[in-house]
Amino acid sequence: MKLTVLFLLLLSSFHVSVSAKSSQQKGEEIAKKMEEANNGYIGEESEMEMILISAQGDRVERLMKGKVMEVKGDGDKSISIFLNPKDVKGTKMLTWSHKVKDDDQWLYLPSLKRVKRINSSSKSSSFMGSEFSFEDLGSQEREKFHYNLLSEKKVNGLDAWIVERKPKTKSGYTKQIVTIAKKYMNPIKIEYYDRRSELLKVAEFSGYKQFNIKGKKMFRVSKIHMKNLQTKKESIFEWKKRKIGKKLKSRDFTKRSLK
């Protein structure tokens, strides 16, 4: 009798172990599929609007333009430039994303006429007073996370995967719960959990548009609405104009180009 109970316990723990491993493998496979679906865009130029909404509902609107260059074998390089209003005009942020090591990020402040490096301890800080952190705007490279498929279901009429991803290195988040639309191979929702494992922010992605680059179909979001559930503040990134498949020059993504 005791041997039978022991055998059943061992069988049960083996089943749990296999199931857990299987969900992790599936999560990794989904992350790879997303990466493959979004690779090959070459480069991008865009105009964006960033809207800051206070807890009382007051709004501040800022216009930006940006460039992103695909880098083979590593993360992308991007630069964002504020066009208005006057108090932020000329502010620039440069990001060199990396697949494994920490991203390199710099902020040019025209009022001080100097370039400030964003160190790793500041990655969870607010970007220009928004609910987006420097980390949110940096690398989302597949290699930087552990993945676990939680479920599959329909969300807003779309077939979706619900995937948990946990950072492998230091982060402002303990985990993120990502809802991925199979149609777009991109997120339609991300829940961010802070260092106390409490839900901090929710980002909703909408207005996906299809682009065709060298015969490959890919989708890009038009709007990201970030809501901070703890402060009740909100921020919106909205793309007004977007061109994908652009060949860009490396010299536009150097620290010297910030000045």
C-alpha contacts under 8 A as a table, 3 or more apart, distances in Angstrom:
res1	aa1	res2	aa2	distance
1	M	4	T	5.14
1	M	5	V	6.37
2	K	5	V	5.18
2	K	6	L	6.18
3	L	6	L	5.04
3	L	7	F	6.06
4	T	7	F	5.08
4	T	8	L	6.22
5	V	8	L	5.13
5	V	9	L	6.19
6	L	9	L	5.08
6	L	10	L	6.17
7	F	10	L	5.13
7	F	11	L	6.06
8	L	11	L	5.00
8	L	12	S	6.01
9	L	12	S	5.04
9	L	13	S	6.23
10	L	13	S	5.22
10	L	14	F	6.10
11	L	14	F	5.07
11	L	15	H	6.18
12	S	15	H	5.14
12	S	16	V	6.32
13	S	16	V	5.06
13	S	17	S	6.11
14	F	17	S	5.07
14	F	18	V	6.18
15	H	18	V	5.18
15	H	19	S	6.08
16	V	19	S	5.11
16	V	20	A	6.10
17	S	20	A	5.22
17	S	21	K	6.15
18	V	21	K	5.08
18	V	22	S	5.97
19	S	22	S	4.99
19	S	23	S	6.28
20	A	23	S	5.30
20	A	24	Q	6.36
21	K	24	Q	5.14
21	K	25	Q	6.12
22	S	25	Q	5.05
22	S	26	K	6.12
23	S	26	K	5.06
23	S	27	G	6.11
23	S	148	N	5.48
23	S	149	L	5.05
23	S	150	L	7.16
24	Q	27	G	4.99
24	Q	28	E	6.23
24	Q	146	H	7.94
24	Q	147	Y	5.73
24	Q	148	N	4.27
24	Q	149	L	6.21
25	Q	28	E	5.10
25	Q	29	E	6.16
25	Q	147	Y	7.86
25	Q	148	N	7.36
26	K	29	E	4.99
26	K	30	I	6.20
26	K	148	N	7.04
26	K	149	L	6.02
27	G	30	I	5.20
27	G	31	A	6.31
27	G	147	Y	4.82
27	G	148	N	4.52
27	G	149	L	4.52
27	G	163	V	6.39
27	G	164	E	7.89
28	E	31	A	5.09
28	E	32	K	6.28
28	E	146	H	7.54
28	E	147	Y	5.52
28	E	148	N	7.19
29	E	32	K	5.09
29	E	33	K	6.23
30	I	33	K	5.01
30	I	34	M	6.21
31	A	34	M	5.14
31	A	35	E	6.24
31	A	142	R	6.27
31	A	147	Y	7.65
32	K	35	E	5.02
32	K	36	E	6.17
32	K	142	R	7.20
33	K	36	E	5.14
33	K	37	A	6.07
33	K	185	M	7.60
34	M	37	A	5.11
34	M	38	N	6.26
34	M	185	M	5.29
34	M	186	N	6.65
35	E	38	N	5.36
35	E	39	N	6.07
35	E	142	R	7.18
36	E	39	N	5.29
37	A	185	M	6.65
37	A	218	M	6.59
38	N	41	Y	7.00
38	N	185	M	7.85
38	N	218	M	6.31
38	N	219	F	7.78
40	G	70	E	7.65
40	G	213	I	7.51
41	Y	44	E	7.60
41	Y	70	E	7.08
41	Y	213	I	6.33
41	Y	244	I	6.29
41	Y	245	G	5.25
42	I	69	M	6.43
42	I	70	E	5.24
42	I	244	I	7.37
42	I	245	G	5.07
42	I	246	K	6.18
42	I	247	K	6.34
43	G	67	K	7.43
43	G	68	V	5.54
43	G	69	M	4.43
43	G	70	E	5.65
43	G	244	I	5.89
43	G	245	G	5.22
43	G	246	K	4.63
43	G	247	K	5.68
43	G	248	L	6.26
44	E	67	K	5.51
44	E	68	V	5.06
44	E	69	M	6.54
44	E	242	R	7.12
44	E	243	K	5.54
44	E	244	I	4.48
44	E	245	G	6.26
44	E	246	K	5.56
45	E	65	K	7.62
45	E	66	G	5.81
45	E	67	K	4.58
45	E	68	V	6.68
45	E	242	R	5.89
45	E	243	K	5.28
45	E	244	I	6.73
45	E	246	K	7.21
46	S	65	K	5.66
46	S	66	G	5.34
46	S	67	K	6.51
46	S	239	W	6.90
46	S	240	K	7.36
46	S	241	K	5.22
46	S	242	R	4.27
46	S	243	K	6.22
47	E	63	L	7.51
47	E	64	M	5.82
47	E	65	K	4.30
47	E	66	G	6.37
47	E	239	W	5.95
47	E	240	K	5.48
47	E	241	K	5.06
47	E	242	R	6.60
48	M	63	L	5.98
48	M	64	M	5.07
48	M	65	K	5.82
48	M	66	G	7.65
48	M	237	F	6.76
48	M	238	E	5.46
48	M	239	W	4.37
48	M	240	K	5.45
48	M	241	K	7.15
49	E	61	E	6.92
49	E	62	R	5.66
49	E	63	L	4.63
49	E	64	M	5.98
49	E	236	I	7.80
49	E	237	F	5.86
49	E	238	E	5.21
49	E	239	W	6.47
49	E	240	K	7.13
50	M	61	E	5.90
50	M	62	R	5.08
50	M	63	L	6.34
50	M	64	M	7.41
50	M	235	S	7.09
50	M	236	I	5.56
50	M	237	F	4.76
50	M	238	E	6.53
51	I	59	R	6.63
51	I	60	V	5.63
51	I	61	E	4.55
51	I	62	R	6.27
51	I	235	S	5.52
51	I	236	I	5.03
51	I	237	F	6.72
52	L	58	D	8.00
52	L	59	R	5.54
52	L	60	V	5.08
52	L	61	E	6.51
52	L	129	G	7.84
52	L	130	S	6.07
52	L	131	E	8.00
52	L	233	K	7.89
52	L	234	E	6.20
52	L	235	S	4.65
52	L	236	I	6.72
53	I	56	Q	7.85
53	I	57	G	5.60
53	I	58	D	5.48
53	I	59	R	4.62
53	I	60	V	6.66
53	I	233	K	5.86
53	I	234	E	4.99
53	I	235	S	5.91
54	S	57	G	5.07
54	S	58	D	5.19
54	S	59	R	6.61
54	S	232	K	7.46
54	S	233	K	4.93
54	S	234	E	6.61
55	A	58	D	7.54
55	A	231	T	6.98
55	A	232	K	5.00
55	A	233	K	4.77
55	A	234	E	7.64
61	E	85	P	7.81
62	R	82	F	7.25
62	R	83	L	7.55
62	R	84	N	5.70
62	R	85	P	6.04
63	L	82	F	6.06
63	L	83	L	5.46
63	L	84	N	5.41
63	L	85	P	7.37
64	M	80	S	6.73
64	M	81	I	5.47
64	M	82	F	4.40
64	M	83	L	5.32
64	M	84	N	7.34
65	K	80	S	5.84
65	K	81	I	5.41
65	K	82	F	6.67
65	K	83	L	7.23
66	G	78	S	7.26
66	G	79	I	5.57
66	G	80	S	4.33
66	G	81	I	6.18
67	K	78	S	5.56
67	K	79	I	5.44
67	K	80	S	6.69
68	V	76	D	6.80
68	V	77	K	5.69
68	V	78	S	4.22
68	V	79	I	6.61
69	M	76	D	5.73
69	M	77	K	5.24
69	M	78	S	6.27
69	M	247	K	7.90
69	M	248	L	6.44
70	E	75	G	7.34
70	E	76	D	4.82
70	E	77	K	6.70
71	V	74	D	5.66
71	V	75	G	6.04
71	V	76	D	5.20
71	V	77	K	7.08
72	K	75	G	7.68
74	D	97	S	7.28
74	D	98	H	5.37
74	D	99	K	5.45
75	G	96	W	6.96
75	G	97	S	4.36
75	G	98	H	4.31
75	G	99	K	5.41
75	G	139	S	6.89
75	G	141	E	6.75
76	D	96	W	6.31
76	D	97	S	5.30
76	D	98	H	7.36
76	D	139	S	7.85
77	K	94	L	7.58
77	K	95	T	5.63
77	K	96	W	4.55
77	K	97	S	6.02
77	K	253	F	6.65
78	S	94	L	5.84
78	S	95	T	5.23
78	S	96	W	6.68
78	S	253	F	6.79
79	I	92	K	6.95
79	I	93	M	5.55
79	I	94	L	4.46
79	I	95	T	6.36
79	I	253	F	6.60
80	S	92	K	5.50
80	S	93	M	5.23
80	S	94	L	6.68
81	I	89	K	7.90
81	I	90	G	6.28
81	I	91	T	5.86
81	I	92	K	4.46
81	I	93	M	6.70
82	F	88	V	6.29
82	F	89	K	5.08
82	F	90	G	5.47
82	F	91	T	5.40
82	F	92	K	6.42
83	L	86	K	7.98
83	L	88	V	7.58
83	L	89	K	4.87
83	L	90	G	6.26
84	N	87	D	7.46
84	N	88	V	6.27
84	N	89	K	4.81
85	P	88	V	5.95
85	P	89	K	5.93
86	K	89	K	5.02
88	V	91	T	5.73
89	K	110	P	7.94
90	G	109	L	7.49
90	G	110	P	5.97
91	T	107	L	7.29
91	T	108	Y	5.56
91	T	109	L	5.22
91	T	110	P	5.94
92	K	107	L	5.71
92	K	108	Y	5.03
92	K	109	L	7.09
92	K	258	L	6.47
93	M	105	Q	7.16
93	M	106	W	5.72
93	M	107	L	4.52
93	M	108	Y	6.34
93	M	258	L	7.81
94	L	105	Q	5.59
94	L	106	W	5.21
94	L	107	L	6.47
94	L	253	F	6.92
94	L	254	T	7.84
94	L	255	K	7.52
94	L	258	L	7.50
95	T	103	D	7.05
95	T	104	D	5.79
95	T	105	Q	4.46
95	T	106	W	6.64
95	T	138	G	6.57
96	W	103	D	5.81
96	W	104	D	5.08
96	W	105	Q	6.35
96	W	138	G	7.99
97	S	102	D	7.68
97	S	103	D	4.70
97	S	104	D	6.54
97	S	138	G	6.33
97	S	139	S	5.01
98	H	101	K	5.81
98	H	102	D	6.53
98	H	103	D	5.45
98	H	139	S	6.69
98	H	141	E	7.31
99	K	139	S	7.69
99	K	141	E	5.46
99	K	142	R	7.30
99	K	143	E	5.78
99	K	144	K	6.67
100	V	141	E	7.98
100	V	143	E	6.10
100	V	144	K	5.95
102	D	120	S	7.41
103	D	138	G	6.83
103	D	139	S	6.62
104	D	117	R	7.96
104	D	118	I	7.49
105	Q	117	R	6.08
105	Q	118	I	5.38
105	Q	119	N	7.71
105	Q	138	G	7.93
106	W	115	V	6.47
106	W	116	K	5.53
106	W	117	R	4.36
106	W	118	I	5.56
106	W	255	K	7.61
107	L	115	V	5.64
107	L	116	K	5.09
107	L	117	R	6.30
107	L	118	I	7.11
108	Y	113	K	7.23
108	Y	114	R	5.86
108	Y	115	V	4.35
108	Y	116	K	6.13
108	Y	258	L	6.14
108	Y	259	K	7.25
109	L	112	L	5.59
109	L	113	K	5.79
109	L	114	R	5.85
109	L	115	V	6.44
109	L	116	K	7.57
110	P	113	K	4.53
110	P	114	R	6.87
113	K	259	K	7.79
114	R	259	K	7.80
115	V	255	K	7.93
115	V	258	L	7.47
115	V	259	K	7.81
118	I	122	S	6.14
118	I	123	K	6.87
119	N	122	S	5.50
119	N	123	K	6.75
120	S	123	K	5.36
121	S	124	S	7.31
122	S	125	S	5.26
122	S	134	F	7.70
123	K	133	S	6.66
123	K	134	F	4.96
123	K	135	E	4.97
123	K	171	S	7.66
123	K	172	G	7.42
124	S	133	S	5.31
124	S	134	F	6.11
124	S	135	E	5.76
124	S	171	S	7.13
124	S	172	G	5.03
125	S	133	S	5.29
125	S	134	F	6.31
126	S	129	G	5.52
126	S	130	S	5.75
126	S	131	E	6.13
126	S	132	F	5.93
126	S	133	S	4.44
126	S	134	F	6.54
127	F	130	S	5.51
127	F	131	E	7.31
127	F	132	F	5.81
127	F	133	S	5.07
127	F	134	F	5.55
130	S	133	S	7.43
130	S	234	E	7.62
130	S	235	S	5.85
131	E	226	M	6.50
131	E	227	K	7.24
131	E	228	N	6.63
131	E	233	K	7.08
131	E	234	E	6.19
131	E	235	S	5.58
132	F	135	E	7.97
132	F	136	D	5.89
132	F	137	L	7.11
132	F	226	M	7.23
132	F	235	S	7.29
133	S	136	D	5.10
133	S	137	L	6.63
134	F	137	L	5.22
134	F	138	G	6.13
135	E	138	G	4.99
135	E	139	S	7.22
135	E	171	S	7.83
135	E	172	G	7.84
136	D	139	S	7.59
136	D	140	Q	7.91
140	Q	144	K	7.28
141	E	144	K	5.80
141	E	145	F	7.83
142	R	145	F	6.05
143	E	146	H	7.97
144	K	167	P	5.96
144	K	168	K	5.60
144	K	169	T	7.19
145	F	165	R	5.80
145	F	166	K	5.28
145	F	167	P	4.49
145	F	168	K	5.31
146	H	165	R	5.41
146	H	166	K	5.14
146	H	167	P	6.40
146	H	168	K	6.60
147	Y	163	V	6.74
147	Y	164	E	5.72
147	Y	165	R	4.53
147	Y	166	K	6.64
148	N	163	V	5.64
148	N	164	E	5.12
148	N	165	R	6.43
149	L	161	W	7.20
149	L	162	I	6.20
149	L	163	V	4.51
149	L	164	E	6.34
150	L	161	W	7.73
150	L	162	I	5.49
150	L	163	V	5.47
150	L	164	E	6.68
151	S	161	W	6.06
151	S	162	I	5.21
151	S	163	V	7.24
152	E	159	D	7.46
152	E	160	A	5.73
152	E	161	W	4.58
152	E	162	I	6.02
153	K	159	D	5.90
153	K	160	A	5.49
153	K	161	W	6.61
153	K	162	I	7.81
154	K	157	G	5.65
154	K	158	L	5.14
154	K	159	D	4.48
154	K	160	A	5.67
155	V	158	L	5.16
155	V	159	D	6.43
155	V	160	A	6.34
158	L	181	A	6.26
158	L	182	K	7.51
158	L	183	K	7.41
159	D	181	A	6.04
159	D	182	K	5.88
159	D	183	K	7.39
160	A	179	T	6.42
160	A	180	I	5.28
160	A	181	A	4.49
160	A	182	K	5.45
161	W	179	T	5.79
161	W	180	I	5.17
161	W	181	A	6.73
161	W	182	K	7.19
162	I	177	I	6.90
162	I	178	V	5.77
162	I	179	T	4.63
162	I	180	I	6.41
163	V	177	I	5.79
163	V	178	V	5.16
163	V	179	T	6.41
163	V	180	I	7.57
164	E	175	K	6.93
164	E	176	Q	5.81
164	E	177	I	4.56
164	E	178	V	6.14
165	R	175	K	5.78
165	R	176	Q	5.37
165	R	177	I	6.45
165	R	178	V	7.41
166	K	174	T	6.33
166	K	175	K	4.49
166	K	176	Q	6.44
167	P	170	K	7.17
167	P	171	S	6.61
167	P	173	Y	7.63
167	P	174	T	7.06
167	P	175	K	6.75
171	S	174	T	7.16
172	G	194	D	6.29
172	G	195	R	6.30
173	Y	176	Q	7.23
173	Y	192	Y	6.53
173	Y	193	Y	5.42
173	Y	194	D	4.60
173	Y	195	R	5.47
173	Y	197	S	7.74
174	T	193	Y	5.84
174	T	194	D	5.86
174	T	195	R	5.39
174	T	196	R	7.65
174	T	197	S	5.97
175	K	192	Y	6.49
175	K	193	Y	5.55
175	K	194	D	7.66
175	K	197	S	7.56
176	Q	190	I	6.49
176	Q	191	E	5.44
176	Q	192	Y	4.75
176	Q	193	Y	6.11
177	I	190	I	5.61
177	I	191	E	5.03
177	I	192	Y	6.81
178	V	187	P	6.37
178	V	188	I	7.88
178	V	189	K	5.94
178	V	190	I	4.51
178	V	191	E	6.52
179	T	187	P	5.49
179	T	188	I	5.82
179	T	189	K	5.09
179	T	190	I	6.26
180	I	184	Y	7.90
180	I	185	M	6.40
180	I	186	N	5.39
180	I	187	P	4.18
180	I	188	I	5.89
180	I	189	K	7.28
181	A	184	Y	5.47
181	A	185	M	5.67
181	A	186	N	5.91
181	A	187	P	6.04
181	A	188	I	6.31
182	K	185	M	4.99
182	K	186	N	7.44
184	Y	187	P	7.87
184	Y	208	Y	7.54
184	Y	218	M	7.36
184	Y	219	F	5.66
185	M	219	F	7.72
186	N	219	F	7.73
187	P	190	I	6.95
187	P	205	F	6.71
188	I	204	E	5.76
188	I	205	F	4.51
188	I	206	S	6.56
189	K	202	V	7.13
189	K	203	A	5.54
189	K	204	E	4.57
189	K	205	F	5.89
190	I	202	V	5.75
190	I	203	A	5.17
190	I	204	E	6.75
191	E	199	L	6.99
191	E	200	L	7.66
191	E	201	K	5.98
191	E	202	V	4.57
191	E	203	A	6.54
192	Y	199	L	5.98
192	Y	200	L	5.65
192	Y	201	K	5.16
192	Y	202	V	6.20
193	Y	196	R	7.63
193	Y	197	S	5.17
193	Y	198	E	5.14
193	Y	199	L	4.38
193	Y	200	L	5.29
193	Y	201	K	7.18
194	D	197	S	5.13
194	D	198	E	5.48
194	D	199	L	6.37
194	D	200	L	5.71
195	R	198	E	7.37
199	L	229	L	7.44
200	L	228	N	5.99
200	L	229	L	5.68
200	L	230	Q	6.04
201	K	226	M	6.80
201	K	227	K	5.47
201	K	228	N	4.36
201	K	229	L	5.56
201	K	230	Q	7.66
202	V	226	M	5.74
202	V	227	K	5.29
202	V	228	N	6.65
202	V	229	L	7.48
203	A	224	I	6.42
203	A	225	H	5.43
203	A	226	M	4.24
203	A	227	K	6.28
204	E	224	I	5.63
204	E	225	H	5.16
204	E	226	M	6.51
205	F	208	Y	7.96
205	F	221	V	6.45
205	F	222	S	7.69
205	F	223	K	5.82
205	F	224	I	4.68
205	F	225	H	6.63
206	S	221	V	6.02
206	S	222	S	6.20
206	S	223	K	5.32
206	S	224	I	6.59
207	G	221	V	5.72
207	G	222	S	4.87
207	G	223	K	6.17
208	Y	219	F	6.07
208	Y	220	R	5.34
208	Y	221	V	4.25
208	Y	222	S	5.73
209	K	219	F	5.42
209	K	220	R	5.47
209	K	221	V	6.39
209	K	222	S	7.11
210	Q	217	K	6.77
210	Q	218	M	5.74
210	Q	219	F	4.53
210	Q	220	R	6.63
211	F	217	K	5.81
211	F	218	M	5.38
211	F	219	F	6.00
211	F	220	R	7.57
211	F	244	I	7.36
212	N	215	G	5.80
212	N	216	K	5.32
212	N	217	K	4.60
212	N	218	M	6.34
213	I	216	K	5.11
213	I	217	K	6.58
213	I	218	M	7.73
213	I	244	I	7.56
213	I	245	G	5.95
221	V	224	I	7.49
222	S	238	E	5.71
222	S	239	W	5.14
222	S	240	K	7.72
223	K	236	I	7.04
223	K	237	F	5.64
223	K	238	E	4.38
223	K	239	W	6.39
224	I	236	I	5.65
224	I	237	F	5.18
224	I	238	E	6.51
225	H	234	E	7.29
225	H	235	S	6.01
225	H	236	I	4.52
225	H	237	F	6.61
226	M	234	E	5.60
226	M	235	S	5.20
226	M	236	I	6.12
227	K	232	K	6.92
227	K	233	K	6.25
227	K	234	E	4.51
227	K	235	S	6.67
228	N	231	T	5.67
228	N	232	K	5.32
228	N	233	K	5.41
228	N	234	E	5.99
229	L	232	K	5.21
229	L	233	K	7.55
239	W	242	R	6.70
243	K	246	K	6.92
248	L	252	D	7.74
249	K	252	D	5.77
249	K	253	F	7.74
250	S	253	F	5.55
250	S	254	T	7.28
251	R	254	T	5.65
251	R	257	S	7.04
252	D	257	S	5.77
253	F	257	S	6.46
254	T	257	S	5.24
254	T	258	L	7.09
255	K	258	L	5.41
255	K	259	K	7.56
256	R	259	K	5.77
